[in-house]
Structure formats: C-alpha cells, structure tokens
Amino acid sequence: MASSSLRERAVRVAVKLAPHTAEPAREAIREAATRLPADPRERLAAGFGPVAELRARPAAIRPTAFP
C-alpha cells in the first residue's frame, strides 16, 4: 500500500496531466480512484470526470475439499 504522501503526489500529478490524457487512460484512472479515500477521489473526479463511490470488495473464494 502506498504511503499517504506518495498517494497525494500521484493525485496532484495525475490531475495536472488530466487535460493531456487519452480516454482509455482516463477510464482506468476513474476505475482505480474508486478504491481511494473521498478527498483524493474527489480531486481526481474534478480532472477525469465522475468517479463511482467506493465499492465493496467481493467476498474471498474459499477452496473446498474434494470428497
């Protein structure tokens, strides 16, 4: 997991470069932003468009023993 200062710097750089970003990369950034806390997610949304709220992680799949 990235430190908060590294995450903050990455968000600043991403927002600064947003006007020069192609649509496929914008989509990837919006998808990745769903896993961020509210403040950086909102700043990315300002530069890259609407970002969905944080989604719950799917439940882990547990292996079962074979009979």
C-alpha positions in Angstrom: 0.0 0.0 0.0 1.3 3.4 -0.9 2.1 6.0 1.8 -0.3 8.9 2.0 2.4 11.4 0.9 3.1 9.2 -2.2 -0.6 8.9 -2.9 -1.1 12.7 -2.6 1.8 13.4 -5.0 0.4 10.9 -7.5 -3.1 12.5 -7.4 -1.5 16.0 -7.9 0.5 14.9 -10.9 -2.5 13.0 -12.4 -4.8 16.0 -12.1 -2.2 18.3 -13.6 -1.8 15.9 -16.6 -5.5 15.2 -16.9 -6.1 17.5 -19.9 -3.4 15.6 -21.9 -4.8 12.1 -21.1 -6.4 9.8 -23.6 -9.9 8.4 -22.8 -8.8 4.8 -22.2 -6.3 6.0 -19.5 -9.0 8.3 -18.1 -11.3 5.3 -17.7 -8.5 3.3 -15.9 -7.8 6.2 -13.6 -11.5 6.7 -12.7 -11.8 2.9 -12.0 -8.7 2.9 -9.8 -10.0 6.0 -8.0 -12.9 4.0 -6.7 -10.5 2.5 -4.1 -9.2 5.8 -2.8 -10.5 7.8 0.2 -13.0 10.5 -0.5 -10.7 13.6 -0.8 -8.3 12.2 -3.4 -11.2 10.6 -5.2 -13.0 13.9 -5.5 -9.9 15.7 -6.8 -9.4 13.0 -9.4 -13.1 13.3 -10.4 -12.5 17.1 -10.9 -9.9 16.3 -13.5 -11.0 13.0 -15.0 -14.8 13.0 -14.7 -17.2 11.3 -12.3 -15.8 8.6 -10.1 -18.1 5.9 -8.6 -18.2 5.6 -4.8 -16.0 3.0 -3.1 -17.2 -0.4 -4.0 -17.1 -3.3 -1.5 -14.6 -6.0 -2.4 -16.0 -9.3 -3.4 -16.0 -12.0 -0.8 -13.0 -14.2 -0.9 -13.5 -17.6 -2.5 -12.6 -20.4 -0.2 -11.5 -23.7 -1.6 -13.4 -26.7 -0.6 -12.1 -30.2 0.0 -12.9 -32.8 -2.6 -14.8 -35.8 -1.3 
